[in-house]
Amino acid sequence: MSDQAKDAGPMTRAEWEVRVRGRASERRETFRTASGREIAPLYTPDDIADVDLAREIGRPGEYPFTRGLYPQGYRTRLWTMRQFAGHGTPAETNARYRYLLETGATGLSVAFDLPTLMGRDPDDPASAGEVGRCGVSVASVDDMLELFEGIDLGRISVSMTINAPAAMVFALLVAAAERRGVQPAALTGTLQNDILKEFIAQKEYIFPPEPSMRLVRDVILFSLRESPRWYPISISGYHIREAGATARHELALTLADGIAYVERCLAAGADVEALGARLSFFFNAHSDFFEEIAKFRAARQLWARIMRERFGAQSDRACGLRFHAQTSGVSLTAQQPLNNVVRTTFQAMSAVLGGASSLHTNALDEALALPTTAAATLALRTQQILAYESGLAGPVDPFGGSWFVERLTRDLVDEALADIEVIDRAGGMVAAIEQGLPQRWIAESAYRTQLEVERGEREIVGVNVCRDDRDVPIETLEIDDEAVSRHVARCSDRRRRRDAGRVKRSLDRLRDVARTDDNVMPALVDCARNGVTIGEMCGALRDLWGEFHEPVSI
């Protein structure tokens, strides 16, 4: 046996540097993660010597769930393949949903257009030119029925990505399900309903922070009582990351948002065990493979500790962090778009290896337009290949014990806790948003990232390295403008044919309840049943609460 073979066991970094460093010059002076954390050339047991693996990491399925929520991981049940889709009219999107289900998707996620996201009807003059462009247009219970025509709402899990008018959209879903004979208690799925990340990052808000938080609270409390299988909020770091945040700030801001929602609901009398069991989260699966895996593991550990130590939750269900992941849209490039298939694949791998409960994989053409059917199919096939061919679904937390990943996990936990303490000192997340604190963090990191790209310090294939300026034609989805025009006309026609007296009584009831601190959801469901539109519900509340305009100083 050679001397080299005898010495092949773990060594300290100092020993490694004496033996190896300097033999050849390295490609860069410093290697860093996507978030800017310096990467050592070698990780050894010394890097996690201060980590109590038994206490901080534990076993899969056991508190604090660093290694996963379920003891057997995906060996008993694969993640939900929940493809995000929506364009044009409810009928067009329904056809895409039915195709995805036939192709093997196991859950649906609704992408709404900008007018719907902003609480405007398709025939509102402010909606002109935007109806059906970035998602599906939904205004009334009739639209919701058309959207899910032929889809069993008592069997298929549905996620609805909407925030400012989330309460109104959920009311439409409840009313539509009732018409199909499906009671609210049978509904399964998730409502995003995360208004704080709108103020922080995505900016699709309507009302000021306080009444907006009241709506979130009311949806959660109503759902706990009426729809116990439904997740009434998906606390979202995805859009925070897409806006330019680092993994550290995505983690800290998302969990700080979660703290704010739990505090509001507990103050209104919610039971912490019941509440904790119905919270869900939504994270970005970005480009730095190892950092993302560590981020997902850190998120579970942090949230378990927050729920138990800050809020006194005891049950595993209440302390466990369940999360949906979506591959990074902002990482996709219009240059050499076929490369986006590769990006999406390894990002999806990080989500699976990090223990995602459900996953959406972006399509290769999304830097150019909404996905074509072919591109959406390939995105779904990517998940299916990972699930059935790659072997990823066999081991539970396969990077557990990796000196590198455990160090990254510990660092992210410590850094996120420090950021949450800053937010606590600012008075909590609502106060921090009003002071512009999280917005500044995101703006600063986004600026640094763009500078790195422009200087060539951050390499992006097809953009600043490995460029190929030849034009490669890619088929893109075209919105059917005539179908959209008919949809807009139908909205106006339905408004004329409704029972005006019932509409007025429903809206009057909504205004009356909104003036109190009572739960507005029953009044919104009553509006939905009587044909009141999202725009009319939001309009009634705009009259009472006003609209939010972000201070110029932020």
C-alpha positions in Angstrom: 0.0 0.0 0.0 1.4 3.4 -1.0 1.9 6.2 1.5 -0.7 8.2 -0.4 -3.3 5.4 0.1 -2.5 5.2 3.8 -3.1 8.9 4.2 -6.4 8.9 2.2 -8.6 9.5 5.3 -10.1 12.8 6.3 -7.5 15.6 6.7 -7.6 19.1 8.0 -7.7 21.9 5.5 -4.3 23.0 6.6 -2.9 19.6 5.8 -4.6 19.6 2.4 -3.2 23.0 1.6 0.4 21.9 2.4 -0.1 18.8 0.2 -2.0 20.1 -2.7 -2.3 23.9 -2.8 0.2 25.6 -5.1 0.7 22.6 -7.4 -1.3 24.4 -10.1 -2.8 27.9 -10.3 -6.6 28.1 -9.7 -9.0 29.5 -12.3 -10.1 32.2 -10.0 -8.7 34.0 -6.9 -11.9 33.3 -5.0 -14.8 30.9 -5.6 -18.2 32.0 -4.3 -21.8 30.8 -4.1 -24.5 32.6 -6.0 -25.2 34.6 -2.8 -21.6 35.7 -2.5 -20.5 33.3 0.2 -16.8 32.3 -0.2 -16.3 28.6 -0.9 -13.3 26.9 0.7 -11.3 24.6 -1.6 -12.0 21.6 0.7 -14.4 20.8 3.5 -13.5 18.5 6.3 -15.0 17.4 9.7 -13.5 20.5 11.2 -16.0 22.6 9.3 -18.9 21.1 11.3 -17.1 20.4 14.5 -19.3 23.0 16.3 -22.5 21.5 14.9 -24.4 19.2 17.2 -25.6 16.8 14.4 -27.9 14.9 16.7 -29.7 18.0 17.9 -29.6 20.4 15.0 -30.0 17.9 12.2 -31.6 14.8 13.7 -33.2 12.1 11.6 -35.6 12.4 8.7 -39.2 12.9 9.9 -38.1 14.1 13.4 -37.8 17.6 14.9 -36.3 19.9 13.7 -36.8 18.3 10.3 -33.5 19.4 8.8 -33.3 16.1 7.0 -37.0 16.1 5.8 -40.5 16.0 7.0 -41.1 12.3 6.3 -39.0 9.4 7.6 -39.0 7.6 4.2 -38.9 10.7 2.0 -40.2 10.0 -1.5 -40.0 6.2 -1.0 -43.7 6.2 0.0 -45.0 9.1 -2.2 -43.4 11.3 -4.8 -43.7 15.0 -4.7 -46.7 16.6 -6.4 -45.9 17.6 -10.0 -47.8 20.8 -9.9 -47.4 22.7 -13.2 -48.2 26.4 -13.2 -50.3 27.4 -16.2 -52.8 29.9 -17.4 -53.3 32.1 -20.5 -56.1 33.8 -22.4 -59.6 32.7 -21.4 -60.9 30.2 -18.9 -61.8 27.8 -21.7 -58.3 28.0 -23.2 -56.6 27.4 -19.9 -59.0 24.6 -19.1 -57.8 22.8 -22.2 -54.2 23.2 -21.1 -55.1 21.8 -17.6 -56.8 18.8 -19.0 -53.9 18.1 -21.3 -51.4 18.4 -18.4 -53.4 16.0 -16.3 -53.7 13.5 -19.1 -49.9 13.9 -19.6 -49.2 13.0 -16.0 -49.3 16.2 -13.9 -50.6 15.4 -10.4 -51.7 18.9 -9.4 -52.7 22.2 -11.0 -51.5 25.7 -10.3 -53.4 28.7 -11.7 -51.5 31.6 -13.3 -53.8 34.7 -13.4 -53.5 37.6 -15.7 -52.4 41.1 -14.4 -56.0 42.6 -14.2 -57.1 39.7 -12.1 -54.0 40.0 -9.9 -54.8 43.7 -9.4 -58.5 43.1 -8.7 -59.8 44.4 -12.0 -62.4 42.9 -14.3 -61.6 42.2 -18.0 -64.1 44.9 -19.1 -62.5 47.6 -16.8 -60.9 50.3 -19.0 -57.7 49.9 -16.9 -57.5 46.3 -18.1 -57.2 47.1 -21.8 -54.3 45.3 -23.5 -53.5 43.1 -20.5 -56.4 40.6 -20.4 -55.2 37.0 -20.7 -51.6 38.1 -21.4 -49.6 36.8 -18.5 -52.2 34.3 -17.2 -55.9 33.5 -17.3 -58.6 36.1 -16.9 -61.1 35.2 -14.2 -63.8 37.6 -12.9 -66.8 35.6 -11.8 -68.1 32.3 -10.5 -69.0 31.5 -14.1 -65.4 32.0 -15.2 -64.3 29.7 -12.3 -66.7 27.0 -13.4 -65.4 27.3 -17.0 -61.8 27.2 -15.8 -62.3 23.8 -14.1 -64.8 22.3 -16.4 -64.4 18.5 -16.4 -62.0 18.6 -13.5 -63.0 17.1 -10.2 -62.5 19.8 -7.6 -63.0 17.3 -4.8 -60.1 15.1 -6.1 -57.5 17.3 -7.9 -55.3 19.5 -5.7 -55.4 23.1 -7.0 -53.0 25.9 -6.2 -54.0 29.5 -6.9 -51.2 32.0 -7.3 -52.8 35.3 -6.3 -52.4 37.6 -3.4 -54.1 41.0 -3.1 -57.5 39.6 -4.2 -56.9 36.1 -2.9 -59.9 36.3 -0.6 -62.2 37.1 -3.6 -60.7 34.3 -5.7 -61.1 31.8 -2.9 -64.7 32.9 -2.6 -65.3 32.3 -6.3 -63.7 28.8 -5.9 -65.9 27.9 -3.0 -69.0 29.1 -4.9 -68.0 27.2 -8.0 -67.3 24.0 -6.1 -70.7 24.2 -4.4 -72.4 24.4 -7.8 -70.6 21.2 -8.7 -71.8 19.6 -5.5 -68.4 19.8 -3.8 -68.5 21.3 -0.3 -65.7 23.6 1.0 -64.6 20.8 3.4 -63.6 18.6 0.4 -61.4 21.2 -1.3 -57.7 20.4 -1.5 -55.0 22.7 -2.6 -53.3 26.0 -1.7 -54.0 29.7 -1.9 -50.9 31.9 -2.1 -52.5 34.7 -0.2 -49.1 36.2 0.8 -49.5 40.0 0.7 -46.3 40.9 2.6 -44.1 39.6 -0.2 -46.1 41.8 -2.6 -45.1 44.9 -0.6 -41.5 43.6 -0.4 -40.9 42.4 -4.0 -43.6 41.8 -6.5 -45.6 45.0 -6.0 -49.0 43.6 -7.0 -50.8 45.1 -4.0 -54.2 46.9 -3.8 -55.0 47.9 -0.2 -52.7 49.4 2.5 -50.8 46.9 4.7 -53.2 46.8 7.7 -56.5 46.0 5.8 -54.4 43.7 3.5 -53.2 41.7 6.6 -56.8 41.6 7.8 -57.9 39.9 4.6 -55.1 37.3 4.9 -56.1 36.6 8.5 -59.8 36.3 7.6 -59.0 33.8 4.8 -56.9 31.7 7.1 -59.4 31.6 9.9 -62.3 30.9 7.5 -60.4 28.0 5.9 -59.4 26.5 9.2 -63.1 26.3 10.1 -64.7 25.5 6.7 -62.0 23.9 4.5 -59.7 22.0 6.8 -57.9 20.2 4.0 -57.0 23.5 2.2 -53.8 25.4 2.7 -55.0 29.0 3.0 -51.6 30.6 2.6 -48.3 29.8 0.8 -45.7 32.0 2.4 -43.6 32.9 -0.6 -39.9 33.5 -0.9 -40.0 32.8 -4.6 -40.7 36.3 -5.8 -38.4 37.8 -3.2 -35.6 35.8 -4.8 -36.7 36.6 -8.3 -36.5 40.3 -7.4 -32.8 39.9 -6.6 -32.5 38.7 -3.0 -29.8 36.3 -2.0 -30.6 32.8 -0.6 -30.0 34.2 2.9 -32.5 37.0 2.5 -35.0 34.8 0.7 -34.9 32.5 3.7 -35.0 35.3 6.4 -37.7 37.4 4.8 -40.0 34.5 4.0 -39.8 33.2 7.6 -40.3 36.7 9.0 -43.4 37.0 6.9 -44.6 33.7 8.3 -44.0 35.0 11.9 -46.2 38.0 11.1 -49.0 35.9 9.8 -48.9 33.5 12.8 -48.9 36.5 15.2 -52.0 38.0 13.5 -53.9 34.7 13.5 -53.1 33.8 17.1 -54.1 37.3 18.2 -57.5 36.6 16.6 -57.9 33.4 18.6 -56.5 30.7 16.3 -55.2 27.5 17.8 -51.4 27.3 17.2 -51.5 23.5 16.5 -54.3 23.8 14.0 -52.8 26.9 12.4 -49.3 25.5 12.1 -50.6 22.3 10.4 -52.2 24.4 7.5 -49.3 26.7 6.7 -47.3 26.1 3.5 -44.3 27.8 2.0 -43.0 28.5 -1.5 -39.3 28.7 -2.4 -37.2 29.4 -5.4 -35.0 26.6 -6.7 -32.2 28.8 -8.0 -28.9 28.1 -9.8 -26.4 27.4 -7.1 -27.0 23.7 -6.6 -25.5 23.1 -3.2 -26.6 26.4 -1.7 -30.2 25.7 -2.6 -30.2 22.3 -1.0 -28.8 23.8 2.1 -31.4 26.6 2.0 -34.3 24.1 2.0 -32.8 22.2 4.9 -32.1 25.4 6.8 -35.7 26.5 6.2 -37.2 23.4 7.8 -34.9 23.6 10.8 -35.5 27.3 11.4 -39.3 27.1 11.1 -39.5 24.2 13.4 -37.6 26.1 16.0 -39.7 29.3 15.5 -43.0 27.4 15.9 -41.8 25.6 19.0 -39.7 28.2 20.7 -41.5 31.4 19.8 -45.1 30.2 19.5 -45.2 27.1 21.7 -46.3 24.6 19.1 -45.7 21.0 20.1 -47.0 18.7 17.4 -44.8 17.7 14.4 -47.6 18.8 12.0 -47.6 22.3 13.5 -43.7 22.6 13.5 -43.1 21.0 10.1 -42.4 23.3 7.1 -44.1 22.0 3.9 -42.9 23.8 0.7 -43.6 24.0 -3.0 -40.6 24.9 -5.2 -40.4 26.5 -8.6 -37.3 26.6 -10.7 -35.9 30.1 -11.2 -37.6 32.2 -13.9 -35.1 35.0 -13.6 -32.2 32.6 -14.5 -33.7 31.7 -17.9 -32.2 33.5 -20.9 -33.6 34.6 -24.2 -30.2 33.8 -25.7 -29.8 30.1 -26.6 -33.1 29.2 -25.0 -32.6 25.5 -25.3 -30.0 25.8 -22.6 -32.9 26.6 -20.2 -33.8 22.9 -20.2 -30.5 22.2 -18.5 -30.9 25.0 -16.0 -34.3 23.9 -15.1 -33.2 20.3 -14.7 -30.5 20.9 -12.1 -32.6 23.5 -10.3 -35.4 20.9 -10.0 -32.8 18.4 -8.8 -31.9 20.7 -5.9 -35.6 21.0 -4.9 -36.0 17.2 -4.9 -32.8 16.7 -3.0 -33.9 19.4 -0.6 -37.2 17.7 0.1 -39.9 19.7 -1.8 -43.5 18.6 -1.3 -44.5 19.8 -4.7 -42.6 21.3 -7.7 -43.1 23.3 -10.9 -40.5 23.2 -13.6 -40.2 26.2 -15.9 -40.4 25.8 -19.6 -37.5 26.6 -22.0 -39.4 29.5 -23.7 -40.5 31.5 -20.7 -37.8 34.2 -21.2 -39.7 34.9 -24.4 -43.4 34.2 -23.8 -45.8 32.0 -22.0 -45.1 28.4 -22.6 -46.2 26.5 -25.7 -47.9 23.1 -25.2 -44.7 21.4 -26.4 -42.5 23.4 -24.0 -44.9 22.8 -21.1 -44.8 19.1 -21.8 -41.0 19.0 -21.8 -41.0 20.8 -18.5 -43.3 18.2 -17.0 -41.3 15.4 -18.6 -38.2 16.8 -16.8 -39.9 16.1 -13.5 -41.0 12.7 -14.5 -37.5 11.7 -15.6 -36.1 12.9 -12.3 -38.8 10.9 -10.5 -38.7 7.6 -12.4 -35.3 7.4 -14.0 -32.7 9.4 -12.0 -32.7 7.5 -8.7 -33.1 10.8 -6.8 -36.3 9.6 -5.1 -34.6 6.6 -3.5 -32.4 8.0 -0.6 -33.7 10.3 2.0 -31.6 13.5 2.4 -28.6 12.1 0.5 -26.5 15.1 1.3 -27.0 14.9 5.0 -23.6 14.6 6.6 -21.8 16.2 3.7 -19.3 18.5 5.4 -19.9 21.2 2.7 -23.7 21.0 2.8 -23.9 20.9 6.5 -21.6 23.9 6.8 -23.8 25.8 4.3 -26.9 24.8 6.2 -25.5 26.0 9.5 -24.3 29.3 8.0 -27.7 30.0 6.4 -29.5 29.2 9.7 -27.2 31.6 11.6 -27.4 34.4 9.0 -31.2 34.2 8.6 -31.7 34.3 12.4 -29.6 37.4 12.5 -31.8 39.0 9.8 -35.0 38.0 11.6 -33.6 39.7 14.8 -33.1 42.9 12.8 -36.7 42.7 11.6 -37.9 42.1 15.1 -36.0 45.2 16.4 -37.7 47.2 13.6 -41.1 46.3 15.1 -41.9 43.3 12.9 -42.3 42.7 9.2 -45.1 45.3 8.6 -43.1 48.0 10.3 -39.9 46.9 8.5 -41.7 47.1 5.1 -43.0 50.6 6.0 -39.4 51.6 6.8 -38.2 50.1 3.5 -35.8 47.6 5.2 -36.4 44.4 3.1 -36.8 46.5 -0.1 -33.3 47.9 0.5 -31.7 44.5 1.1 -33.2 43.2 -2.2 -32.2 46.3 -4.2 -28.6 46.2 -3.0 -28.2 42.5 -3.8 -29.9 42.8 -7.2 -27.5 45.7 -8.0 -24.5 43.7 -7.0 -25.6 40.8 -9.1 -26.1 42.9 -12.2 -22.7 44.5 -11.8 -21.1 41.1 -11.5 -22.8 40.0 -14.7 -21.7 43.1 -16.6 -18.1 42.8 -15.4 -18.0 39.1 -16.3 -17.5 38.1 -12.7 -20.7 36.1 -12.7 -20.7 33.9 -15.8 -24.0 33.1 -17.7 -23.7 30.8 -20.7 -25.0 32.5 -23.8 -25.0 35.9 -22.2 -21.4 36.9 -21.2 -19.6 33.6 -21.9 -20.0 31.0 -24.7 -22.0 33.4 -26.8 -23.5 32.5 -30.1 -25.3 35.3 -31.9 -26.9 33.2 -34.5 -30.7 33.5 -34.5 -32.3 30.2 -33.4 -36.1 30.4 -34.1 -38.2 29.2 -31.2 -42.0 28.8 -31.5 -43.8 31.0 -29.0 -47.4 31.0 -27.7 -49.8 33.4 -29.4 -52.8 34.7 -27.4 -56.1 34.4 -29.3 -57.2 38.1 -29.3 -60.6 37.2 -30.7 -61.3 34.8 -27.9 -60.2 37.3 -25.4 -62.5 39.9 -26.9 -65.4 37.5 -26.6 -64.5 36.8 -23.0 -64.5 40.6 -22.2 -67.9 41.0 -23.9 -69.3 38.0 -21.9 -68.3 39.6 -18.7 -70.2 42.8 -19.5 -73.2 40.7 -20.7 -73.3 38.7 -17.5 -73.3 41.9 -15.5 -76.4 43.1 -17.4 -78.2 39.8 -16.9 -77.7 39.4 -13.1 -80.3 40.0 -10.4 -79.3 43.6 -9.6 -81.1 43.5 -6.3 -79.2 40.5 -5.0 -75.9 42.0 -6.2 -76.6 45.3 -4.4 -77.5 43.4 -1.2 -74.4 41.3 -1.3 -72.1 44.3 -1.8 -73.9 46.3 0.9 -73.3 43.4 3.3 -69.7 43.2 2.3 -69.2 46.9 3.1 -71.0 46.6 6.4 -68.8 43.7 7.5 -65.6 45.4 6.3 -66.4 48.3 8.6 -66.2 45.9 11.6 -63.5 43.4 12.6 -65.7 40.5 11.7 -64.5 37.9 9.2 -65.3 39.1 5.6 -65.1 35.7 4.0 -68.8 34.7 4.4 -69.8 38.0 2.8 -67.4 37.5 -0.1 -68.7 34.0 -0.6 -72.2 35.4 -0.7 -71.1 37.9 -3.3 -69.6 35.2 -5.4 -72.7 33.1 -5.3 -74.8 36.0 -6.5 -72.6 36.8 -9.5 -70.6 39.7 -8.1 -67.2 40.0 -9.8 -63.7 40.3 -8.4 -63.5 43.9 -9.6 -66.8 44.8 -7.9 -65.7 43.1 -4.6 -62.4 44.9 -4.7 -64.0 48.1 -5.7 -66.3 48.1 -2.7 -63.3 47.6 -0.4 -61.2 50.2 -2.3 -64.0 52.7 -1.4 -63.5 51.9 2.3 -59.8 51.3 2.6 -58.2 53.1 -0.3 -55.3 52.0 -2.4 -51.6 51.7 -1.3 -48.9 53.7 -3.0 -45.3 52.9 -2.0 -43.5 55.9 -0.6 -41.0 57.4 -3.1 -38.2 57.4 -0.5 -38.1 53.5 -0.4 
